[in-house]
Structure formats: C-alpha cells, structure tokens
Amino acid sequence: MRWCWAFFIFLAAFPILAQTYKPREIDLEQFAEDLFAFQDEELDYENLYEGLLQLLLNPVHLNKVSAEELQSLYILTPLQITEFINYRNTFGQFLTIYELQAIPEFDLETIYKLLPFVTLEDREHQFTGNLWSRMASDRENYLMIRHRRVWEPRKGYSPPDTLSNGRLTNRYLGDPNDLYVRFRMQHTKDFSVGFTLDKDPGEQFTWDTPTNRYGFNFLSYHFTLYNKGKWKTLALGDYQLQFGQGLVFGSGFSVGKGAEAITTVRRSSLGIRPYTSVLEFGYFRGAAFTRKEGRFEITALASSTPRDGNLQVGLDTLEREEAYISSLTLSGLHRTSNEIAQKAQLRENNIGGNIQYASLNRSFQMGINTLFTEYSQPFQRQERVYNEFEFRGKQNHIHSFYFNYNYQNYFFFGESARSKSGGMGTVLGLMSSLSPKVDLSLLYRNYAKNFHTFYGNGFGEGSRPINETGFYIGLQAKPIRKVTWSGYYDQFRFPWLRFQAYAPSEGYEWLQRITYSPSRQISMFVQTRQESKERNHRAAPAGPSGHILSSAKRFNSTTSLDMVLDRNWSIKSRVQFSSYRFEGQKTKGYTILQDLTFKSQKASFSGRVALFDTDDYDNRQYVYEKNVLWAFSIPAYYGQGIRYYLLSQYKISPKLTVWGRLARTSFTDRDKISSGLQEINGSTLTESTLQLRYAFNK
C-alpha cells in the first residue's frame, strides 16, 4: 500500500518538478542574499561560503536526518521540521523525494530550496572494497585550479624609491597573480581527503625555509573518516568544530542577522568538519575524533598550529630580554619584507573536547565544551583604553554547558561559558511557529567585557562575542500564499569602551523585507534596514567622565525584481539606497544594477551593469556578485562610477569544466584608486578570473 501511495505522489508531482528542477542545482546568489540580507565587512563570507559548500557536497538523508540537522540548513521553520518528523514517524521511511509534497506546511518554494541539500541515495551501503579503492573510484574526486589578477599596475609592484637615509621603500616581492589549487576526494559519510594551496597577489612563489615559505604561501590539508563502528569521525590535518551556540567551538556555517529572521539565530552542533578554506586562521591542525557510546558522543582534539604575529623583544623584571606578541596578524598576506617577518612567528597549542548527550528521539540534547589554549610567547598588547580587558598572557581556558530542546513547534536552546579571566558569555533563545503562517524567534546574549574565546562566533552585533549584551526578536509571516513578510529588531549595548567609542555605548538595528512571488518565474522584494550606534563625537574633547558620544544612523533600502523569461534566459533589476546621519550631517548613496543570465546544458553566461554614486565611504554599497564555482564576491561600491562583469561557464567534456570572469570598475570622481602600496594611478580597475575543474570519475 505504501508503494501505491508513493507512486501516486510521484505521478502528481513529476509534471511540476521535472520541468524546472535539476538534481543538485541551486541558485547560490538567491540563497546567499536571503541569508546575508545586508552585506557587512565584519562577516567572514569566505568561511560562510565554504560551509555552504560542505552542506551541498554532503546532503542529508531524508530517512536518517534529525531535527537538529534539518535546522542547520536554515531553510525550514520549526513547524515544518515538526511536520517532517511527524510524517516520517507516521508513514515510515520516504520512498521517493517527491513525497515531500505530501508533508503538511511544505510548499513548492520550500521544497525547491531544500532539494539540493537532501538525498535518498543510501551511499553508506555502497562502502564496498577497501578504503583506497573507494577513494580512487568515487565520483566526487576533482582537481580545481584558479588564476585571478588585477591588470592595472599597483604601486607595490613599481621599483622602490630611495629614502633620505639611503634605504629603499617597501615594495611587494612577488608578482600580481593570485593562484589557487584545490584537490578533493570524498564519499558522503565515508571519507574526505584533500588539500588546498594558495598564493595571494604580491607574494613570492619561493622555497625559503628560514621565512617559512614553501612554494605556495599557504597549504591546508585534511584526512577525515566517518562512521567506522563506534567512531563517528576521525580527523587528521586541518579541521574545525561546531558545538552548542558557538561560544567555545563556533566554526562553520552560521549566519546571524539576515532576511531569514527565524532560523539563522540558532547554531547547530555539527561536530568535526574538515577545513578546506584558504583563510590562514580560525582552524585547528592536528588530530580529533568523535566516538559514540550509547546516547553519548565524546569528542577530543589536539592541535598545534603556526600563527602570524608581531613579535617584539622587551625586558622582563630582571632586565632580561624576553620575546612577546603585541598582536596577531590575521590578513594572511606575506607580500613585503615586513609581512614576511611576521609569518609563523608563534605557535598556538590547543587541547580540548566535547561530551554530548542526546535523548532517544533526539528531541533533547545537552553537552559540555572545554578548550585549553597556550601560545609560545605571551601576549602584551599595546595598551589602549578600549582594549583594557582584552586577553593578555600566555594561556587561556574556556568551558561551557549547552542544551537544545525541541517540544512540538518550539525549539529552546542556550549555552553559557566561562573563560580563564572569569568573564562569562551566555546565549538563550527560542524559535517557534506560533501558527502555520507566523514564526517567531527570540534571543538574549550577554558577553562580558573580559570574556575571551578564540574559536567562538556566538550571535551578536560585534564581530566577536565580547563586551556586548542584547535582545533580538524576529518574526516571519505569510498572510497570503504569494506574500512573505520577515523582519527583526535587535537592541544591544556595549558595557565597556570600543574602537571609536571611548565610553559605554548602545544602539539598535531593525530590518524588514516583503517578498512577493506571483509565480515560479517572478519574484520581487522590498527591504529596509536601519542601524544606530554611538561613536565618539568628532569635535567635543574628552571630559572628566570620558568621551562624549553621538549616535550614527545608517539607513538602507533595496528593491529587487527577478524574472525568468524562458527556459534559458532570466533577468534581475535592483535599486539600492543608503543614508548616513552623524552629528547633524547627512550623506547618501545609491546603486542601480541590471543582470542578464543565460543557461543551457553545456554553457552558461551572466553579466551585470551597475551604476553607483555615494557621497562617502559610510554609504558604500555591498552587492553580491556571481563568480566562478566556490568563489565568493561582495565588493563595496563607493564614490561615483560604473561596474560591470561577465561570467561564463562551459562544460568541455563530462570531466572538464572551465569558467571565465572579467570585471571592471570605472570611476568618474578620481584619478587614483586606493592608497599605499595598493594605489593604482588611474580611474579603472580590471580583474580577470580563470578556473578549471577536472572531475576524475565522471
């Protein structure tokens, strides 16, 4: 009988889905813009995008996925997750992916978003032969090579000048080519092996042991096994961890505030994940494992990683010379002699772990995290009033307790942590579907001014969970089938001083978006956002009680229209506007852009023309741009000018695919671009990208 039911659903759904859906196809641009409603330089987009890549390459099995894993996709509301679990418990395992249409509260829009991240292919039963033969034959094996370059000459590549003392000025030692190589072999829930190589523009391609340079500037590698008996995960090389709400282990795909106002406030415990990005910080290097023991999972890690830093030499209390770190260098750039001198100047050692318990039906989950960190030299930051409570010393340890509880349509979650300094960090939240048409999220966070976490990325206004308290409320409503309204309000306070705010300060942020989708071919939205933060008054001097602060208010609005013209062609039109008020002065900026996209079985082409005009840098316009596969681009438009790009993809053979991209910005308000060694003597900036991907077993 169940087979008849599944066959009936298949016949009903096939004419609808088969016309427009291709397996593993996803509109990355739309998905990213839903999550990153307003682009901000404080977000680590490369790491977020890498996390999205991992989700796509490791789709969850519909018959095995838990509510926790479904939530980590940021697609389903609490009610939809509950209905999914209830449907599976009532009718048994899914027989076809088209059964998703039979689940209450699942509409076609939701299903289209979900399909790239789920599967019914039980690849765990395909683990035949030894590991090496499976690695050699798996269809996800590929090699990817990328070249990127800015063609206008920058000052850093020009001959050095001679100073009055006879010394030469700093210049880049390498060429302007950006090179990237990625090799990956993986089999879902079985293994993942790979490495990533990267050379940034201006860096030398050289083998020089004294300066820790070995050809490519950066090498990341990993070897990870899954589901070997009681061993859930075994990892060697580079990896990340994500448990709880990200106060101790917060690496991975976690977004925060966005147009998706409900699901993105909560982190998911995804455990150990291979690290494959080219960011030269924020990862562990060593070994880690997760072992199952009944309802418990035990994770342990050991890591020793070189870090870039500014190493200084001073005198200790006995007048002896002692090396210390004045700051960490996070740019990952090693172009000049000064930058090379900071490469791998210290070593960071970590040891820690996690113990997690899950109830039989996995509706309740709790765990503890612990992490001990030691640096090879102590931190002695340059003393500033605003960084008085930042980490100093050689060692830190942090411990936390977290929980997740799913009761019907309610998701309760929280984590509380304490660092060596005694500083506390706490997150408490709730996600709920109040009705089939209304969803709610609430979140409270409190991060002490002396709360020190090196691998945390808990929800917050700042780029780090420190010196902040706040309360967030998000709502999403579907008053009618084709209209969705979403929005949030976030009130926050900074108990201690911050950069450019030399007194305790506060602020707020709100966003709302109305989306109208009259058909599968047409989608439009209007989005507005306002943020208010206090910062130092420019003219008023500091008094006995500290600096005088003034509120700086930033307002943004976006109107967007997407249309699918036919099976091959689609267009997007968008207008963005911003204003910035501070100390009685108001400045403005806007961007108008037009996209055109063509897709066929073997080739695709897309292009954009964007006009922008901003009064100052405070009104810079962030706009997501399409790029080659697994490359992320969100440039800031500011000043006056025009920007356009062309992107093409062609499948030469089943194994070989090539991408090409050309982007150019022409400014009308300047004859020099950027400053320092990045300065370009001219009004244009042209960038090209060429990428090849070879799949070994297609």
JOUR-V24825 format. One record per residue. N is the residue number from 0. RES is the residue in one small letter. PSI is psi in degrees with one decimal (999 if undefined). Layout:
BEGIN
((N | RES | PSI) (N | RES | PSI))
END
This chain:
BEGIN
((0 | m | -39.7) (1 | r | -36.8) (2 | w | -37.1) (3 | c | -41.4) (4 | w | -44.6) (5 | a | -38.6) (6 | f | -37.4) (7 | f | -41.8) (8 | i | -41.7) (9 | f | -45.6) (10 | l | -36.4) (11 | a | -35.9) (12 | a | -28.9) (13 | f | -45.5) (14 | p | -28.6) (15 | i | -52.1) (16 | l | -37.3) (17 | a | -25.6) (18 | q | -30.1) (19 | t | -11.9) (20 | y | 132.2) (21 | k | 137.0) (22 | p | 139.1) (23 | r | 14.7) (24 | e | 137.4) (25 | i | 141.4) (26 | d | 91.0) (27 | l | -35.5) (28 | e | -48.0) (29 | q | -40.6) (30 | f | -43.9) (31 | a | -40.9) (32 | e | -28.6) (33 | d | -38.1) (34 | l | -45.4) (35 | f | 74.2) (36 | a | -38.9) (37 | f | 118.9) (38 | q | 139.9) (39 | d | 138.7) (40 | e | -14.0) (41 | e | -14.3) (42 | l | 140.1) (43 | d | 82.7) (44 | y | -35.0) (45 | e | -41.8) (46 | n | -38.9) (47 | l | -42.6) (48 | y | -36.9) (49 | e | -38.5) (50 | g | -38.2) (51 | l | -39.6) (52 | l | -44.0) (53 | q | -36.9) (54 | l | -39.2) (55 | l | -37.7) (56 | l | -16.5) (57 | n | 68.9) (58 | p | 147.5) (59 | v | 148.0) (60 | h | 126.3) (61 | l | -29.4) (62 | n | -3.8) (63 | k | -13.2) (64 | v | 141.5) (65 | s | 168.4) (66 | a | -36.6) (67 | e | -43.5) (68 | e | -37.5) (69 | l | -39.1) (70 | q | -32.3) (71 | s | -12.4) (72 | l | -14.3) (73 | y | 30.0) (74 | i | -42.2) (75 | l | 142.2) (76 | t | 164.4) (77 | p | -40.0) (78 | l | -41.7) (79 | q | -38.8) (80 | i | -43.0) (81 | t | -43.9) (82 | e | -36.4) (83 | f | -50.0) (84 | i | -42.1) (85 | n | -40.7) (86 | y | -45.3) (87 | r | -38.2) (88 | n | -32.2) (89 | t | -45.9) (90 | f | -5.7) (91 | g | -165.4) (92 | q | 149.7) (93 | f | 136.2) (94 | l | -25.5) (95 | t | 150.8) (96 | i | -20.2) (97 | y | -10.7) (98 | e | -17.3) (99 | l | -28.5) (100 | q | -17.8) (101 | a | -9.4) (102 | i | 128.6) (103 | p | 142.6) (104 | e | 2.3) (105 | f | 113.0) (106 | d | 172.9) (107 | l | -36.5) (108 | e | -43.2) (109 | t | -42.7) (110 | i | -41.8) (111 | y | -38.8) (112 | k | -34.4) (113 | l | -33.2) (114 | l | -40.7) (115 | p | -16.7) (116 | f | 2.8) (117 | v | 162.1) (118 | t | 160.5) (119 | l | 4.3) (120 | e | 113.3) (121 | d | 80.4) (122 | r | -14.7) (123 | e | -26.7) (124 | h | -0.7) (125 | q | 12.2) (126 | f | 73.5) (127 | t | 149.9) (128 | g | 174.8) (129 | n | 171.0) (130 | l | -43.0) (131 | w | -38.1) (132 | s | -35.6) (133 | r | -39.5) (134 | m | -39.9) (135 | a | -27.1) (136 | s | -7.5) (137 | d | 145.2) (138 | r | -7.6) (139 | e | 11.1) (140 | n | 129.1) (141 | y | 159.0) (142 | l | 130.7) (143 | m | 131.8) (144 | i | 132.1) (145 | r | 137.6) (146 | h | 132.1) (147 | r | 145.9) (148 | r | 140.8) (149 | v | 126.8) (150 | w | -23.9) (151 | e | 136.2) (152 | p | 131.1) (153 | r | 160.0) (154 | k | -31.9) (155 | g | -18.0) (156 | y | 2.0) (157 | s | 163.3) (158 | p | 142.6) (159 | p | 152.3) (160 | d | 160.1) (161 | t | 124.5) (162 | l | 171.7) (163 | s | -24.9) (164 | n | 6.1) (165 | g | -7.0) (166 | r | 154.7) (167 | l | 146.6) (168 | t | 160.0) (169 | n | 141.9) (170 | r | 161.0) (171 | y | 138.1) (172 | l | -17.5) (173 | g | -171.1) (174 | d | 170.3) (175 | p | 8.7) (176 | n | 136.6) (177 | d | 117.3) (178 | l | 139.3) (179 | y | 130.4) (180 | v | 133.1) (181 | r | 128.2) (182 | f | 134.4) (183 | r | 132.9) (184 | m | 127.1) (185 | q | 155.1) (186 | h | 120.7) (187 | t | 128.2) (188 | k | 17.5) (189 | d | -61.7) (190 | f | 164.0) (191 | s | 124.0) (192 | v | 137.8) (193 | g | 173.9) (194 | f | 157.8) (195 | t | 131.3) (196 | l | 143.6) (197 | d | 135.6) (198 | k | 119.2) (199 | d | 159.1) (200 | p | 135.2) (201 | g | -11.7) (202 | e | 146.0) (203 | q | 142.8) (204 | f | 92.8) (205 | t | 158.9) (206 | w | 103.9) (207 | d | 97.1) (208 | t | -43.3) (209 | p | -29.6) (210 | t | 13.9) (211 | n | 39.0) (212 | r | 126.9) (213 | y | 77.0) (214 | g | -108.6) (215 | f | 148.1) (216 | n | -33.0) (217 | f | 137.9) (218 | l | 126.7) (219 | s | 139.2) (220 | y | 154.6) (221 | h | 154.9) (222 | f | 113.0) (223 | t | 133.2) (224 | l | 147.9) (225 | y | 146.6) (226 | n | 56.4) (227 | k | 86.0) (228 | g | -126.5) (229 | k | -8.9) (230 | w | 105.7) (231 | k | -41.2) (232 | t | 135.8) (233 | l | 120.7) (234 | a | 135.3) (235 | l | 147.6) (236 | g | -134.4) (237 | d | 136.5) (238 | y | 167.5) (239 | q | 163.5) (240 | l | 144.5) (241 | q | 114.4) (242 | f | 149.6) (243 | g | -142.8) (244 | q | 20.0) (245 | g | 18.6) (246 | l | -28.8) (247 | v | -55.1) (248 | f | 101.5) (249 | g | 21.2) (250 | s | 152.4) (251 | g | -162.4) (252 | f | 90.7) (253 | s | 131.7) (254 | v | -58.7) (255 | g | -140.3) (256 | k | 133.3) (257 | g | -177.1) (258 | a | -28.2) (259 | e | 91.0) (260 | a | -7.6) (261 | i | -63.7) (262 | t | -21.0) (263 | t | -5.2) (264 | v | -17.3) (265 | r | 134.3) (266 | r | 155.7) (267 | s | 146.5) (268 | s | 94.4) (269 | l | -7.4) (270 | g | -145.5) (271 | i | 133.0) (272 | r | 137.7) (273 | p | 144.9) (274 | y | 121.7) (275 | t | 8.8) (276 | s | 174.1) (277 | v | 4.9) (278 | l | 133.2) (279 | e | 29.7) (280 | f | 168.9) (281 | g | 20.6) (282 | y | 161.6) (283 | f | 152.1) (284 | r | 116.8) (285 | g | -122.5) (286 | a | 149.8) (287 | a | 155.8) (288 | f | 156.4) (289 | t | 127.2) (290 | r | 137.3) (291 | k | 133.8) (292 | e | 91.8) (293 | g | -125.1) (294 | r | 0.7) (295 | f | 150.4) (296 | e | 130.2) (297 | i | 126.2) (298 | t | 137.7) (299 | a | 150.0) (300 | l | 151.2) (301 | a | 131.5) (302 | s | 143.1) (303 | s | 113.4) (304 | t | 133.1) (305 | p | 143.5) (306 | r | 146.7) (307 | d | 141.4) (308 | g | 162.4) (309 | n | 101.3) (310 | l | 127.3) (311 | q | 162.7) (312 | v | 126.2) (313 | g | -176.2) (314 | l | 134.4) (315 | d | -171.1) (316 | t | -20.4) (317 | l | 18.3) (318 | e | 27.6) (319 | r | 145.9) (320 | e | 134.6) (321 | e | 131.8) (322 | a | 142.4) (323 | y | 163.9) (324 | i | 123.0) (325 | s | -24.7) (326 | s | 153.7) (327 | l | 146.7) (328 | t | 117.3) (329 | l | -1.8) (330 | s | -29.0) (331 | g | 12.0) (332 | l | 135.6) (333 | h | 69.5) (334 | r | -37.2) (335 | t | 170.0) (336 | s | -34.2) (337 | n | -43.1) (338 | e | -38.0) (339 | i | -35.5) (340 | a | -19.5) (341 | q | -5.6) (342 | k | 127.6) (343 | a | 43.8) (344 | q | -10.6) (345 | l | 166.2) (346 | r | 135.8) (347 | e | 120.2) (348 | n | 133.3) (349 | n | 142.8) (350 | i | 135.6) (351 | g | -168.5) (352 | g | -174.8) (353 | n | 141.2) (354 | i | 124.9) (355 | q | 136.8) (356 | y | 138.1) (357 | a | 136.3) (358 | s | 171.0) (359 | l | -42.4) (360 | n | 4.5) (361 | r | 20.7) (362 | s | -19.5) (363 | f | 136.2) (364 | q | 136.8) (365 | m | 160.4) (366 | g | 169.3) (367 | i | 143.9) (368 | n | 147.6) (369 | t | 142.0) (370 | l | 126.3) (371 | f | 129.6) (372 | t | 135.9) (373 | e | 135.7) (374 | y | 152.9) (375 | s | -24.4) (376 | q | 152.3) (377 | p | 153.6) (378 | f | 130.4) (379 | q | 85.0) (380 | r | 150.3) (381 | q | 123.8) (382 | e | 124.9) (383 | r | 154.4) (384 | v | -40.4) (385 | y | -17.5) (386 | n | 23.2) (387 | e | -33.5) (388 | f | 9.5) (389 | e | 163.6) (390 | f | 134.9) (391 | r | 150.9) (392 | g | -161.9) (393 | k | -23.5) (394 | q | 149.4) (395 | n | 147.4) (396 | h | 147.3) (397 | i | 141.3) (398 | h | 148.4) (399 | s | 160.6) (400 | f | 137.3) (401 | y | 163.1) (402 | f | 155.3) (403 | n | 135.2) (404 | y | 125.8) (405 | n | 112.6) (406 | y | 108.7) (407 | q | -115.2) (408 | n | 17.4) (409 | y | 129.6) (410 | f | 110.2) (411 | f | 140.7) (412 | f | 158.1) (413 | g | 162.4) (414 | e | 141.9) (415 | s | 132.9) (416 | a | 156.1) (417 | r | 129.1) (418 | s | 172.7) (419 | k | -33.3) (420 | s | -12.4) (421 | g | -7.2) (422 | g | 139.8) (423 | m | 149.2) (424 | g | 133.9) (425 | t | 137.4) (426 | v | 129.1) (427 | l | 134.3) (428 | g | 169.1) (429 | l | 135.9) (430 | m | 137.9) (431 | s | 147.9) (432 | s | 105.6) (433 | l | -28.5) (434 | s | 173.0) (435 | p | -15.8) (436 | k | -3.3) (437 | v | 127.4) (438 | d | 149.1) (439 | l | 143.1) (440 | s | 140.1) (441 | l | 140.9) (442 | l | 132.6) (443 | y | 136.1) (444 | r | 150.4) (445 | n | 107.4) (446 | y | 117.5) (447 | a | 158.6) (448 | k | -17.4) (449 | n | 27.4) (450 | f | 119.5) (451 | h | 112.9) (452 | t | 127.0) (453 | f | -20.6) (454 | y | 19.8) (455 | g | 148.3) (456 | n | 50.7) (457 | g | 158.4) (458 | f | 135.2) (459 | g | 175.1) (460 | e | -39.5) (461 | g | 168.5) (462 | s | -14.4) (463 | r | 149.9) (464 | p | 83.7) (465 | i | 142.7) (466 | n | 54.5) (467 | e | 138.3) (468 | t | 151.8) (469 | g | 162.7) (470 | f | 131.5) (471 | y | 138.8) (472 | i | 129.1) (473 | g | 144.8) (474 | l | 147.2) (475 | q | 132.5) (476 | a | 145.9) (477 | k | 83.1) (478 | p | -35.8) (479 | i | 168.0) (480 | r | -34.5) (481 | k | 0.7) (482 | v | 132.9) (483 | t | 132.6) (484 | w | 132.7) (485 | s | 149.6) (486 | g | 166.5) (487 | y | 160.8) (488 | y | 130.4) (489 | d | 120.3) (490 | q | 129.7) (491 | f | 160.3) (492 | r | 144.6) (493 | f | 104.3) (494 | p | -26.0) (495 | w | 179.0) (496 | l | 152.3) (497 | r | 171.4) (498 | f | 128.3) (499 | q | 14.2) (500 | a | 88.2) (501 | y | 46.0) (502 | a | 157.8) (503 | p | 138.0) (504 | s | 171.2) (505 | e | 174.1) (506 | g | -175.8) (507 | y | 165.4) (508 | e | 136.9) (509 | w | 154.2) (510 | l | 144.5) (511 | q | 145.2) (512 | r | 133.8) (513 | i | 121.3) (514 | t | 132.9) (515 | y | 121.2) (516 | s | 87.2) (517 | p | -21.8) (518 | s | 174.6) (519 | r | -22.9) (520 | q | -14.1) (521 | i | 132.1) (522 | s | 135.4) (523 | m | 152.6) (524 | f | 155.9) (525 | v | 127.9) (526 | q | 135.8) (527 | t | 147.9) (528 | r | 141.4) (529 | q | 138.6) (530 | e | 135.6) (531 | s | 124.6) (532 | k | 146.5) (533 | e | 142.4) (534 | r | 168.5) (535 | n | 134.8) (536 | h | 132.8) (537 | r | -40.9) (538 | a | -33.1) (539 | a | 127.7) (540 | p | 162.9) (541 | a | 134.8) (542 | g | -169.9) (543 | p | -30.4) (544 | s | 8.3) (545 | g | -172.5) (546 | h | 151.2) (547 | i | 131.5) (548 | l | 149.3) (549 | s | 149.7) (550 | s | 131.9) (551 | a | 121.5) (552 | k | 126.6) (553 | r | 128.5) (554 | f | 136.1) (555 | n | 143.2) (556 | s | 146.4) (557 | t | 133.3) (558 | t | 127.3) (559 | s | 142.6) (560 | l | 124.4) (561 | d | 133.4) (562 | m | 131.6) (563 | v | 113.5) (564 | l | -41.6) (565 | d | -161.3) (566 | r | -18.8) (567 | n | -31.1) (568 | w | 141.9) (569 | s | 156.8) (570 | i | 157.5) (571 | k | 133.6) (572 | s | 140.4) (573 | r | 145.3) (574 | v | 127.7) (575 | q | 141.3) (576 | f | 146.2) (577 | s | 156.7) (578 | s | 154.2) (579 | y | 123.2) (580 | r | 129.2) (581 | f | 125.9) (582 | e | 44.1) (583 | g | -3.1) (584 | q | 141.1) (585 | k | 128.6) (586 | t | 160.8) (587 | k | 167.0) (588 | g | 156.1) (589 | y | 161.6) (590 | t | 135.8) (591 | i | 128.0) (592 | l | 153.6) (593 | q | 126.9) (594 | d | 149.4) (595 | l | 130.9) (596 | t | 137.5) (597 | f | 135.1) (598 | k | 134.4) (599 | s | -175.6) (600 | q | -37.8) (601 | k | -21.0) (602 | a | 157.2) (603 | s | 147.7) (604 | f | 141.6) (605 | s | 150.9) (606 | g | 160.9) (607 | r | 144.3) (608 | v | 126.6) (609 | a | 129.8) (610 | l | 135.9) (611 | f | 149.3) (612 | d | 109.4) (613 | t | 143.6) (614 | d | -31.2) (615 | d | 179.6) (616 | y | -26.2) (617 | d | -19.1) (618 | n | 20.1) (619 | r | 144.7) (620 | q | 117.1) (621 | y | 127.0) (622 | v | 128.5) (623 | y | 134.3) (624 | e | 141.3) (625 | k | 145.1) (626 | n | -177.9) (627 | v | 166.1) (628 | l | 126.6) (629 | w | 19.5) (630 | a | 141.7) (631 | f | 134.3) (632 | s | 115.6) (633 | i | 80.2) (634 | p | 159.9) (635 | a | 118.4) (636 | y | 125.5) (637 | y | 156.8) (638 | g | -148.5) (639 | q | 136.7) (640 | g | -166.2) (641 | i | 140.5) (642 | r | 137.8) (643 | y | 155.6) (644 | y | 155.1) (645 | l | 132.2) (646 | l | 131.4) (647 | s | 151.2) (648 | q | 134.2) (649 | y | 131.0) (650 | k | 98.8) (651 | i | -40.6) (652 | s | 172.2) (653 | p | -22.7) (654 | k | -25.6) (655 | l | 125.8) (656 | t | 140.6) (657 | v | 142.5) (658 | w | 146.5) (659 | g | 140.3) (660 | r | 135.6) (661 | l | 123.6) (662 | a | 141.9) (663 | r | 134.4) (664 | t | 127.2) (665 | s | 118.2) (666 | f | 142.9) (667 | t | 0.2) (668 | d | 13.4) (669 | r | 158.6) (670 | d | 7.3) (671 | k | 141.2) (672 | i | 133.6) (673 | s | -165.4) (674 | s | 175.0) (675 | g | -142.7) (676 | l | -14.8) (677 | q | -0.4) (678 | e | 135.8) (679 | i | 125.5) (680 | n | 87.4) (681 | g | -178.5) (682 | s | 8.6) (683 | t | 150.6) (684 | l | 119.0) (685 | t | 130.6) (686 | e | 135.2) (687 | s | 150.5) (688 | t | 131.0) (689 | l | 130.2) (690 | q | 138.2) (691 | l | 139.2) (692 | r | 122.1) (693 | y | 117.9) (694 | a | 122.6) (695 | f | -31.6) (696 | n | 34.5) (697 | k | 999))
END
